[in-house]
């Protein structure tokens, strides 16, 4: 029975410990999994292409570009792939967000990813052809980078840690875009204008966007040393880091090279901003003074009174707001992923909201359940009035509402092509307006509702690319007849985007025809072009194709997004605020878009390659044939180590082994995973391991696992053998080596309703058993030796064998919601909840329910947090504390101020009894005011990048009991044994470099005569 009791105790500890680990992870958002994609496999000379696209022409087009990019990159990097490289295409971004190839979430702004272990390139087809081709080229640079590092003779995966993001991403941008880019040039002009050109060391600061600054860096470097420097410099940085690579490869000190870089940026862009530094048009109505650095995608109401825009001013999410169009005063949060609804994201990157003609409703594009939806909302209440999800069109953007209020036109992506679609919101019918391989985007209605104006890349397909790019010209389509008119005499070869109509019916649009991003007006009758702005930096949203202007046709108002000081502000202007500068429609030059190249005699090989894409892309690959996809497991990574040793210890002379190995296997799509862990610490019977299989292909994600884990522990006793005729008194040291074995099998399933709500269930069988090995050491008793142990007389070992064990099968289920946003040390906004149970069966039987509800209301800079929680044990063995120790109310996780010595003092003073603190069922209520104290500027009161910390004021209260009858029982002193205990206090939670959150606190029990005390908690805030 003694062994059995120890087994129960340690088993309870192990299960409790396991429960603690689960508690840290039983919240969390879900990776969306709404659809199962039936991929086929297509092979080209250098790629295995995984796609479920039905459009064979588009599929071959993507394969052609992949092969062309491979040839271009190989030419500079002098590297090849040993085997065909995986290339995985999703039909649209909503599908891409569900990819299982990577474990983390995929945001709206992620255009593609390349992962290292299988060197997979994973990306969606983008809304524009040019974005698709450029992202493909960018990601394939990463594939070459990973291939060089992971398969190189002097590099390994550890070398990836030497590569700054600006080196990696900048190289990919340069090799897929070249040295002429209006978007990167705009960022560099902003840096020069604000005297904020970073040093090489400062480039590591995330405030300097690695894509843009890295792009400029590689253009500068190759303009100094030719494109032949790309491969040796990248390799040297991977092996030695930037500090050593600069003098090693470039032959100059890092300090001198850094200054040369800064001087080159300044010299390149200072002339292009000369005389424009103070040019502004209109006045800012929404900028960072109101809290958001990103104020984008303006959409003014038809009555001119309101503006709908997108901003991150709520900090934790990018939301849609309503503001006064005159002064920018915020009136309402119209749509937010952090507040209600099951929308995963809003399309803030390349879309803006659309107003109904009566200015009473707005339409915004969201991502929900694996597709795009149109949410019709009241801008004044935020209420969702309708939700439109066209059955034949899963992906779309850029909505525009017809003047009669019946139709919304969108740019829709279907089978790899972007066309215009009209959706009748009354009849719920969809009509396709264009049907071709070209990208038609950013539609807007004429005043009479007969014509749509838009931007298209058709003429770039027909007339050729500009600097390797498919640029956009202005066009219109007759709604009734379907005739398309191209205004290709307007800045041919430039990107002419975001057309809007003014009060006179002229087209207001933005163009990069001179390497800047400015506003222009095109008179449809006279064909006259007028430049309206001449800005030092430029008009832009986040991406090159983001909408950035909106026109009030009745009140002569134009809203536009101005980029500056690494942020985005919305300006309001009228016609009298603008220039009236007539320009030649053929005056197109990209001089201001040229990135720095110190030696103009050095020609960019990258520029030369992408300049002839049109000639070289024809017939790049043979027709593709499909193969059915077969799931094949391959090793992703293997980690661990071990050893073998022989030595003497208290338990005799033994051979010991130590080591552990973790391996991850998966198929190419990540739908199936096997995770195996094997560990050995001691002798062969200490071998343990766990293997888990997870299937993530469908809506139901399920898996199973097997485990066998040994837990050794020890006991010691000593005794004496008297009157031994040969040696006298003998000291006997007895060591008991126990091993508890936890063996079992588990099956589990999870169903995510959305990224914030899921149901989960599991069934398992666990067997707890143990063995005992007894070792006796004999020593001659000698009082002159320490402990009386003199000459060693030998050792006996006895294997007692297996001892009685027990089985604990169980079932459990839960519904889990998590729409919280984590701050520095704790959630600061949203909510979390978990309602579930676990039923233990077999030798031990009890029910363990969990009800846990948490809410967080943020009123900058404060967060008001509250938690209500109940857990406990019910049933046959729920009160058997010899098997499972009781719960303790005074743990810092539940009610602070009743821990350890404080509880002892309170009990000594008669203020509490043990029955007030222990039991098998618990109910807790907590409330906190959380104030981010130290941290980043956007969040904390005191700006620092060293040790983030929160200041908290709390109220905790809870009650614990074993039987409900106890509520009616009074103890010998006339006080109820069951009563709530409460405390108030303050704490500071400190985030120690992301590894540990430490919470020292001072709590005062709310008991007459009680004194406060200090305590320490080691968990993130609830």
WOPE-V135783 format. One record per helix or strand of 3 or more residues. SS is the DSSP state (@ for helix, = for strand). FROM is the first residue (numbers start at 0). LEN is the number of residues. If there is no record, write none. Layout:
((SS | FROM | LEN) (SS | FROM | LEN))
This chain:
((@ | 1 | 24) (= | 39 | 4) (= | 46 | 5) (@ | 55 | 22) (= | 84 | 6) (@ | 92 | 4) (= | 111 | 3) (= | 120 | 4) (@ | 128 | 23) (@ | 156 | 6) (@ | 164 | 13) (@ | 181 | 12) (@ | 201 | 3) (@ | 209 | 16) (@ | 228 | 12) (@ | 241 | 9) (@ | 253 | 20) (= | 282 | 4) (@ | 287 | 3) (= | 293 | 7) (= | 305 | 6) (= | 318 | 6) (= | 329 | 6) (= | 361 | 7) (= | 370 | 7) (= | 383 | 5) (= | 394 | 7) (= | 406 | 8) (= | 416 | 8) (= | 428 | 4) (= | 439 | 6) (= | 450 | 6) (@ | 457 | 6) (= | 472 | 6) (= | 483 | 4) (= | 495 | 6) (= | 506 | 5) (= | 517 | 5) (= | 528 | 3) (= | 548 | 4) (= | 556 | 8) (= | 566 | 7) (@ | 574 | 3) (@ | 590 | 3) (@ | 604 | 7) (@ | 612 | 4) (= | 625 | 3) (= | 633 | 16) (= | 651 | 15) (= | 671 | 11) (@ | 683 | 3) (= | 686 | 9) (= | 699 | 22) (= | 729 | 23) (= | 756 | 25) (@ | 785 | 3) (= | 788 | 19) (= | 809 | 9) (= | 826 | 14) (= | 845 | 14) (= | 861 | 11) (@ | 899 | 9) (@ | 913 | 3) (= | 920 | 15) (= | 948 | 13) (@ | 963 | 5) (= | 980 | 12) (= | 995 | 10) (= | 1012 | 5))
